[in-house]
Amino acid sequence: MTDVRIAGVGLTKFGASPERTGRDLFAEAGLDALDDAGVDQDAVEALFYGNFMGELAEHQGHQGPLMAEAVGVDAPATRYEAACASSGVAVAEAVKDIRNGERDVVLVGGAERMTNLGTAGATEALAIAADDLWEVKAGMTFPGAYALMAKAYFSEYGGDQEDLAAIAVKNHENAVPNEKAQYQREISIADVVEAPMVAEPLGLYDSCPISDGASALVLTSEAFAEEHDLDASVSITGTGQGGDLMALHDRDYLARSPAADEAAAEAYADAGVSAADVDVAEVHDCFTIAEVLAMESLGLFEVGEGISAAREGKTTREGELPVNLSGGLKAKGHPVGATGASQLAEMTSLLRGDHPNSEYVEGATTGITHNAGGTVASAVVHVLEVEQ
């Protein structure tokens, strides 16, 4: 199998852009990624595109060919949907394609347009990632679902609102210098704890925003990168995907995410590394409790110990294991179809040394990304390493 190099990355600013279409957003990210890679559109052999709610937000299905046209690529194009893990899955499929020699250059990414739906409309659209028959029709929304998971965690392992607040504070601080982030402002523990409650124990600042945005990566084989003298020092060396039952009430655990456990184990084995080798992580913190569950699934902390990591300074930008230096979904934003690929774009920049927060991981060689769908019924994990 060939190594998979990340030759270029592109991101729009995440935030509220209700006047911009999905194709407009993805064209910006895709063209920026191609420019960053120094690769022409004609070299792209396939487009793998992640999107979740296009039919609801834009009355638009069959988006693969539409996005290929938007970015000027004449190649087969496929849309992947796995709720908030849509572009993470698209990356995983692109990696397989390149590894087994089917293609040398793949443009992969995702986009989501959400703010044009308004808060109520976006909440309703997001809810279809849950079990419609047994959860949505009973009034379940994702803030409520993650609140149940947080309560279960507190009951089983301990922790409180201030532990969660420390995660939000950390991620907002990380987002301040990131020009792509939706919220480039600091908040305090008091801001989080005293904010309006959304679903106890999760308040307004425990929750990621509704966002518009797009992300893209140019992935190439090692042979193509070397033949064309590309500056592609970061490789995807491990990929894993896991799954779980959709409805929370059908699961054995509320305070664990087995799908992410499976994805992490597979990705580590694929890369030939372990959690101890990880220098920096980007994880799916749609709610503050989700960051805790993600870190424990990745083996970065023992089960029950992730809750205090931010408050103890272990996962801050100056800590022993920085987590979500981009600002995470919490502060950078969460245009769901774009999120998985955006995590890899941020991690690539961090490892290359051209991210505004790269100074905090100077010399880092191994990063990991964790992308989840729904209440982690889907999970995708990627290991990125700097070529030595």
N, C-alpha and C positions, 0 to 999 in steps of 0.2 A: 504493500500500500504506500501511496505517496503522502508526504506531509501536506497539510493545508495551511497556506500562508494567508494572513490578512494584509492585503496590499494597500487598501485604502478604506477610509471611513468617512461617513457624512451624516450630519444631524441638522435638522431644523431647530430653531428655538422652540421649546415646549411651552405651551400656555394657551391662552384664549385667542384663537384666530377664526372666528365663526364664518368670516367671509371667504376663507380659502378652502378650496376643494381638496379632496384626498389626493387627486392626481397632481395638483399643484404642489402640495407638500412633499409628495414622494419624488417628484421631479427635482426639487431643490436638493433633497438628501442624496438621491442617486447620482446626480451630476457632480455634486461635491465629492462623493466617494470615488467616482471615476477620475476626477481631477487629482484628488489626493494620491491615488494609485499610479497616475500617469498611464492609464489604460484607455484606449478608445472604445466607443460603443460597439464598433464592429468586432472587437475581440470577445465580447460577451456571448457565451454559448447558451446561457439559460438565465431566467429570472425566477427566483423563488421569493414569494411575497406573502407577508403575514398581515391579516386583517380580520377583525372580529365582527363588527357591527355595521358594515357597509350597506347592507340591505335596509337597515333601519335608519341610519344617519343620512344616507345619500340616495336611497332607493336604487342601489347599484350592486349587482352581483357580477360574476365573471370578471373580476378585477385584474387578474393576471395580465391578460393582453392589453388592457387599458393602461396599466402602469408601465408596461414595456414601451408602449407608444409614447407615453409622457416623457420617458427618459431617453427616447431615441434609440431603443434597442430592438433589433429585428431578430428575435430568438424565441424559442418556446418559453411560455410564462405560466406559472402555476400559483394559485393562491392557497395558502395554508391557514386553517382555522383551528385553534385550540384555546379559545377564550383569551385570557391575558398572556398566554404562552405562545401565541400564534407565530410571532417572528422567531422566537427561540426554537420552535419546531422547524421552521423554515431553514434556519441555520443548520440544525442537525441533519436535515435532508441534503442540504448543499454539501456538507462535509462528507457524507457518504458518497455522493456523486463524484466528487473530486478524488476521494481516496481510492475508489475502485476503478478509476481511470476512464470514466465515461465522459468527463469534461475537464478542461483545464482552467476555465474562467467562469465564475458564476457571480452574478449580482444578486445579493440577498438582503432583505430588509423588511420594513413594514410601515404602515401608517394608520392613523385613526383620526377621524373627525368626530368630535363629541360635543363641543360646547354649543353648536347650533341647535342641539336638542333641548337645551336648558337643563337645569338640575333634575327635575322630575323625569324628563324624557330620557336623559342619560342613565339615571338610576334604574328606570324600567328596562332599558336596553341591556345594561350590565347584568340585570337579574336573570336573563335567559341563560347565563353560564351556570346557573344552579338547576336543580331538578324542578321543572315546571309543575309537574303533577303533585309532588309531595312537599315542595318547599315554597316555590313562588306563589302558588295559589293559596298557601297558608299565610302569606304576607312576609315571607322571609326576604330580606335584602342583604347585601354583603356586609354592611356595617353590623347588622344584627348577627350574622353568621360568625364573623370574626370576634364579636363581643362574646359569643358563647365559647369560642375557642380560648379567649383570654381568661374568662372566668374558670374554665376547666383547668387551665394552666396554673392560675393562682391557687386553686383548690388542691391541685396535686403536688406542685413544686414550690409554691410561695411566690412572692413578688407583689408589687402594688403599682398604683398609677404613676408614682414618681419614677419608678424604674422604667416604665414605658415613656414617660415624658423625657427622660434623658436621651432616648433614641431620637425623638423628634428634634430636640435641641441640637444634638450632634449633626443630624443630617441637614438641618437648616444652615448650620455654620459651614458645612462643607459646600453648600450650594452657592454661598455668597460670591465667590470668584468665578463661578461657572456661568458663562454668558448664555449657555443653552438652557439653563434652569428656569423654571416657571417662577419660583420664589427665591429671589436672591436677598434674603433678609434673615437676620438672626431673631430667635425667640428665646424666652426664658422658661425655666421649669414652671414658674407661676403662671405664665401665659398658657401653658398646656393644661395644667391642673384646673385652672379657673375658667377655661373656655367652655362654651356650651356643650352639653353632653349630646352625643349622636346616638350611641347605643352603649349603655353602661357595661364596662368601665371605659369605653373609648369615646373621647371627645373630639371636637373639631380638629385639633392639632395632632391627633393620633391617626388621622385619615388623609390619604393622598387626595389631590385635587382631580377634578375633571379637566382633561387636557386635550389639545390638538397637537399633532406633530408627526414627524417621520424620521426614520433612520435607515441607513444603508451601509453595506460592507461589500467590498470587492474581494472575493476569495479566489485564490489561484493555487494550482499545484506548485510544488517546489521547483519542478523542472521549468515551468513557465516563468516563474519569478526570476530564476537564475538566467534563463535564456534571454530575457528582456531587461536584465539588470535592474529589477525593481527593488525599491527600498522597502522590504517586507520582512522586518526582523521578528515579528510576532506571529506565532503559529497557534492554531487550535490543535492541541495534542490529545485531548480527551473529550468525549461527548457521551452523555447518558440521558435516558428518558424513562420516567416512571409514571404509573397511573394508580388511581384509587377510585373507590366508589363515589358517585356524585353527591348523594345526599348525606349530610352529617349524621342523621339518625341511624344510618345503616353501617357506620364505621365502628371499628373497635376502639379508636382513639379520637379524642377531640383536641388533646394537647400535644399531639405528634403529627407529623406529615410523612407517612410511609412512602408516598410517591416520590418525595424529594430524597428520602433515604435511599431508595432504589436508584434514582438518577445519579446521586452523588457517588454511590459505590461503583456504578458502571463507569462513570467518567474518570474516577481515580484509577480504576483498573486499566482502562483504555490508555490513559496517559502514562501509567507506570509511576504514579506519585501517590502521596497520601496527604491527609489534612495537615500534617506537620510541615509539609513543604510549601503551603500557601502563604504568600506574603501580603495579599490584599484581596478583598472580595467585594463584588457588587451583588446584592441580594434583593429579592422581591419583597419590598416593605410597603405593600399597599395599605397596610395598617401597622402600627408599631409592633404589635404582637407577632406579625408575620416575620419581621426581621429576627426575632428570637427563635421562632420555629425553624426558620431557614438555616441560621447559624448552627443549630443543634443537629439538623439533618445533614449538614455538610461536615459534621465532625469537628468543627472549629471550637466548639465548647461541648462539654458533657451535658446530657439531658438534665435540665433543671438549673444549669449554671449560666445559660445565655441571657437570662432575664436581667442580671446585674452587670453585664459586661460594659454597657455604655456608661452607667453611673459610676463604675469603678475606673473608667478611662481606658479600658482595654481596647475598645473598638473606635476610639476617636482618631482623628487624623494624626495625632502625636502618640497614639497608643501602640501596643505591640502588634496589633492586627487591625489596621484601618478597614472599616466596612462602610460602603456607600460613600466614597469620596466624591462621587458625582452630585450628591445630595439625595440620591435614592429616588424612589417613586414619590416619597413623602414631600420632598422639596423641589426636585428636578421636574416632577410631573409624571403622569401615567396615561399617555395616549395608547391604549392597551395593545393595539396591533403593532406598535412601534417599539414597545418596551424591551422585549428580549434582545433584539439586535442592537438597541441603543446601549444596553449594558455592555455588550462586546465592543462597541465603538468607544465607549468611555474607558473600558479596561485597556484597550489597545493604546489609546492615547496616554494613559497612566504609565504603561510599561515602556512606551517609546520615549517618554520624557517630555511630551509636548502638551500635557494637560495642565490646567492652572493649579492642580493639587499634586502634580508629580513629585514636587520636592519632598513630600511626606513619605514617599515610597522609593526614594532614590536607591538604585541598586536592586530593586525588586526584580525577580525573574519569573515568578509563578503567580498567576491570578486565577480566580474562579468566579463564574457568574451563575446565578440561580434565578430561574424564571418560572413562575407558577401560574396555573390557570384555575379560576374559580377559587374554591376553598382547598386548593392544591389537589384537585382530582387529576390534574396534569402537572408535570414538572419536568424541566429540562435544565441540565447542568453542563457547563463547558469549562474545560481547563485550558488556559492560555499560557504559553511560555515564550520567553525571549530566546531566540536562537543564539547559542554561545559560539 
